[in-house]
Amino acid sequence: MPEYWFVSVPGERNRTVTFQNFKAKIASSQNDLSEVAPLPIPEFKIGTLDTLVLLSEDLAKQDTAFESSANKIVDIIRSLLGPEAATKLAGSLSVNEKTIDNYLKTFQWNTMKYRTDKSLVELAELLNNEVASIDTLMKNKMANYSVVKGNLQGIQRREVGNLASRNIVPFIKKEHVVTDSELLETLVVAVPKILYKDWYNKYESLTNMVVPRSSQKIAEDEEYGLFTVTLFKRISEDFTNKCREERFIVRDFKYSEDAVEEQKRELQEMDASEKELWSTILRLAKTNFGEVFQAWTHLKSLRVFVESVLRYGLPPDFVGFTIKPKPKQEKKIQDVLTAQYGHLGGSPSSRGGQGSHDDHTAEEGIPGFSDKDYKPFVFFTLRLEIERQ
C-alpha cells in the first residue's frame, strides 16, 4: 500500500490560500510529485497546555496500537483469502464503502460518531475503546474459527495417509469381525508389507487364547496390509503390547454398521460449519477493518491538531493536508516542504515554543520523535502492510 502523510503548516491567516499555494508548488515540481488533499480538522476544546503535552505522548502510543490493530485485521483477511490474497486483498479493504485512497482524499471528521463537543482526552479515549473492543472481538472470533478449522482438518487427516494412521472404518465389513460374542473380539492390525511373513508365522503365538487361522487381510496400500485377528477379550491388551514389540500396529476402532455414514455426516457438517464461519468472519473482518481505519485516521487528525497547537501556538492557525507521494518521490516532496517551512526550525524538545514545556529535554526525547526524523512542520505517516506475503 502507498504511504500517506498527514501534515500541517502555519495557516498564515488564510488557510485556503496556504493550501492552494503548497499544492501548486508540488504540482509544478518535476511533473507532479504527489497527490495532495485537504485535511479538514474541527476546532476542538483545547484545554490546558499541560493536558496537550500529556495527550501528545498518549496519542503517539495509541497511534502505534491502532496501526497494529489495522494490520492484524489485514492479516486475518489475508489468512482467510489464502492463495487468493495476493490478488483480492487490496479490493477487500474499504472504509465507509470507499477505497482507502478515496476515503483519505475526501476525509471529513465524523461529528456524529466523534462529537466535537467532547474534550480531546474524551475523544482519544472513545477512539481507543472502540479499537480495543474490535481487537477483542476479532481475537475471540478467530480463536473460535481456529478450533472449528482444526477439528475439520483433524477429520480430513483421518481420510488420508497409510493404513497405519488413516481412518480404517470404510475397509471393515460385518463379515470381518466377531460382533455377538461375550468372550471373543476381533482386532485389526496394520502390518508393514515387509513383515507379512512374520505376521503369519507369529500372530497365533504372540499370546495364548488367539483363535488359530483367524487372521485375514482385508485391505492393502503401498506400505501396509490390514489384517484381522480374533482372540479372547481378556488378553487383547497383552496381545496389543506384543504386537508393538514386533512392529505390528493394532488399530483402535469400534465396529458399527452405520459408522461410515456417521463419519461422512460428521465431515459434511464440520465442513459446512467451517465454510459458514469463514464467510461470517471474512465479512466481519472487512467491516471492522473499515471501523479501525476510520478510527485510526481520526486519531491521526487528532494528533495533527494537538501537535499543531503545540508547535504553532494559540489561537489555532494551521492548515492540514494529506499527501500521497508518488513512488520514489518522497525525498523530493520533503525537500519542497523543508524549503518552504524550514525557517520554522525548532527541535523535538521545543515544539511547544516560548519555552512552554522546558521540562522535556532533548535527552528525554518525545515518543514518536527523534533528532534524525524531526521536521520543522507537523508530519505523521500512515502505511498498511498489504503487500506482505
N, C-alpha and C positions, 0 to 999 in steps of 0.2 A: 504494500500500500504506500502511496506517496506520503511524504512528510508534510505536515501542515504547521504553520507558525501562527501563534497568537501574539500580536504586537500592539503596543500603544506608544504614542509620541505626544508631546505637548500639543494641545489644540490651537494655541496661538490665537485664541478668542474667535476663531472661525473654523469649526471642526470640518465643515463640508469642504471649504477651500483647501484646508490642510490635507484632507484625504485625497481630493482630486489632484492636488499638486504631486503628492507622493506617487499615486497611481500613474500619473503621466510620466514621472521620472522612470519608473520601472518599465512602462510601455515603450519608452523611447531609448531604453538602454539595451542595445545589441539585440534587436528583434524580439522584444517582449520576454523578459526572463521568467515571469511567473504570472499566476492569476491572483489578483488582489480583490478582496471583497470586504465590505464594511462589517464591523463587529459592534452592533448597537448594544450598549450596556446601560441599564437604568441607573439613575442616581439614587443609590441606596442610603439607608440610615448609616452614617459613618461611625458614630460613637467616639470613643477616646482614642488617642494615638497609641497608648499602651495596648489597648484591645486590638488595634490593627496590626501592631508588631507581632503579638502572640498569634493572632489569626493567620498572619502571613506564614508563620512556621507550621501551623497546623494544616493549612491548605496545601503546603508543599508535600506533607506526608500523605494527605488524602489523595492528592494527585497521583502519587506513586501507587497507592492502593487501588484507585479507580482504573488505572492503566492495567494493573494485574487482573482485575475483575473482568475487564473487557476482553483481554487476551485469553483468559480462562474460558470464556464463553465461545470465543473463536475456536479454541482448541476442542471444545465439546462438539461444535458444529463440524469441524474438520474430522474428528474421530467418527462421528455418525455418518458422514458422507463417504468415508472410506476412500477407495480408489478414485471416486468421482470428485474428491475435494479440490484437486488442482484446477478443475475447470468450472466447478459450481460454487466454490466458497465465496468469491467476491460478490456474485449475484445473490447470495443468500443473506447478505448483510445490508440492512436498511434501517433508517431512522425516520419515524413518522411517515412511512411509505415513500421516503425519498432515498436516493443513493447517499452514501456518506458525503460524497463530493457536493451534491446539490444541497444537502442539509446544511453543510458548513457555509456554502456560498449565500444561502438565504436565511442564515441564523437569525432568530428573534427570541428574546428572553420569554420563556413561558410563564407569564404572570398569573395564569390560572393555577398552575401546579406549584410554582415557586413564588409566592406572593411577595411583592416588593415592600409591603408594609412591615415585614418581619426584619429583625436585625440581621446583620451579616453573620453573626455567630449562629443564630437560629437557622438561617438558610444553609450554612455549612453543615449543621447537624442534621437537617432534613435530608440533604443530599447524601450524607454519609449513611444514615439509617436506611434510606431507600436501596442503596447499592449493597449494604451489608445484608439486608433482607433477601435480595435476589441471590447473592452469593450462597446464603444458607439453603435457599430453596433449590438452586441448581445442584448444589452438592448432594442434598438428600435424594433428588430425583435421579442423579447419575449413580448414586450408590445402589438404589433400588434396581435401576436398569442393569447394572453390572451383575447383580445377583441373578436376575432373570436370564441374562445372556450367558452367564457362567453355567447355569443349570441346563440351558439349551445345548451349549457346547459339550457339556458332560454327556447328555443323551446322545448327541451326534457322534461323539467319540466312541461310544459303545458299539456303533454300527460299522466301524472301520477297524483296521488293524488285523493282526493274525488271530488264529483260534485260541491263542493263549491269553488274549486280553479282550477281544471283542465280545459283543452280545451273542450268546450261543443259542438263545431260545428258538430262533427260527429253524435250527437244524435238528431239534429234538422232537420226535413224534411220539405218540402214545405207545406204539409198539416197542419203542426203545427202552422203556422204563417200567419198573415194578411200581404200581400205584396203590394197590389194595392189600398190602401185607403189613401186619403189625411188627414183624420181625425183620423183614428184608427191605433194603432200599437199593437204588441204582445211583452210582456216582458217574460223573462224566469227566474224563481225563484228557487233557491236551498233551500229546506225546510228540517230541521232536521226530521228524522223519528218520533221522539217523539212528534213532533208538527204538524203532519199531520191533526189531528182533528181540531186544532186551525186554520190551514190554510183554511180548507174547511168552517169553521164557520165564518171566519173574512175577507177573501180576497175581497169579494164583497162590504164590508162596510168600508174598510180602508180609502177610499176616495170616493167622488162621481164620476160619469162617468166611472165606471167599468162595463164592459159588464157582465150581470148575466150568471152564469153557463158556463163561457168561459174557465175555468181552466181545464186542463187535465195533468195527469202525463205521461211524455214521456221517463223517464229513472230513474233508481234507483241503488244505491250501498249500502254498509253496513251502511252508516251514513246518507245519504241524498237521497231525491227524487227530481227530476227535473220537475217543473210544469210550464205550460204556463198560461198566463192570458192576455186577450185583454181589452184595455181601450183607452180612448181618449188621443191623444198625449200631449195635453196641461197640463194634470195632471200627467204625468209619473214621473216627479221629485218629486212631493209631495207623490205619491204612493211609490216610492223608499225609501223615508225617513220614511214613516210609516212602511214599511216592516222591515227596520233596527231596529226600536223600538221593533218589535215583534220577532226579531232574524231570520227573513226570509231574504235571500241574493239574491238581484236582480243581475243577471249575465250580464255583458256587452258583447254584441255580435251584429254582423251585418249579417243578413242572405244573403247568396249568393249561388246560385246553384253550383257554381264552387269552393266554399270556401274549401271544403275538399281536392280537388285535388290541389288547390293552396298551402294549408298548407303542404301537402305531398311533393310537389315540393320544397317548401322553406326548409323543413327539409333535403331533399336529397341533395340540392345544398349546404346548410350550412355544412352538414356532409362531403361532398366531398371536400369543401374548407378547412375545418379543417384538414382533413387527408393529403391533399396535402401540406398545410403549415407545419404540423407536420413533414412530411418527409423532406421537404426543410430545416427546422431549425435544425433537428437532424443531417442531413448531414453537414450543415454549422457549427454546434457546434463541431462536430468531427474534421472537418478541422481546425477550429480556435483553438481548444484545442492544436493541434499539433504545430500551429504557436506560441501560447502563451508559451507553454512548451519549445519550441526551444529558444524563446527569453529569457525566464527565465534561462535556462541552460547557455546561453551565458552571461547573466548578472552575474550568479554565477562565471563563469570563469573570467569575468572582475574583480569581487571582489577579487578573489584569486590572480590575477596579482597585483592589486593595494596594497592589504594587504601584499603580499609577498615582494614587493619593500619597503614598509614602515617598515616591520619587519626586513628583511634580508639585506637591503641596495642595493647599486649600485656597479657594474653593476648587472642586474638581474641574480641571480644564485639560482634557486629553481626548485624543481620537484613537479608537481601537479598530483594528482590521485583522483579517486572516490572510495569510499568504500561502499559496501552494507553489513552491518553487518547481520550475521545470527541471528535468534530470540534469545533474552536473552543473547547475547554475546557482547553487546555494551560496557559494563564496562571493560571487559577483553581486548577488542581491544584498548580502550583508555589507559588502563594500559600499553600495549605494546608500544603505541606511546609515552606516558609520560616517560616510562623507557628509551626510545632511545633518546628523544628530550627534556626531562625535563631540561637539562642543559642550554637550550636557555633562560629559565626564563622570565623575563620581567613582565609587568603589562599592563592593558588596557591604562594607561596614558603614557606609554613609548614605545609603539610598534614601533615607528619610529627609535629608537636607537640614540645614540650620542646626546641626548637632542634635537633632531630635531624638536619636537613640544612640548616644555615645557609649552606652553600656554594651553594644555589640561591637566588639573589637575585631580587627582583621584576623587576629589569631583564632578567635572563636569560630568565625565563619557563619554563614547563614545557610540553613538547609536548602539544597537545590541550587546553590550558587558556589562558584569558586572563582579565584582571580583569573583562571585560564578561560572560563566561558562567560565571565561577566561582560555585559554590554551596557552602553550608556543609555539605553532605552529599555522599556519593559519587553521581555522576549521569552515566550514559552513554546515548546514544541509538542506536537501530538502525532503519534505514529502507532499503528497496529501491526502485529506480526502476522500478516495474512499470507505472505508468500512462503513462509517457513513450511517445510515438509515434515 
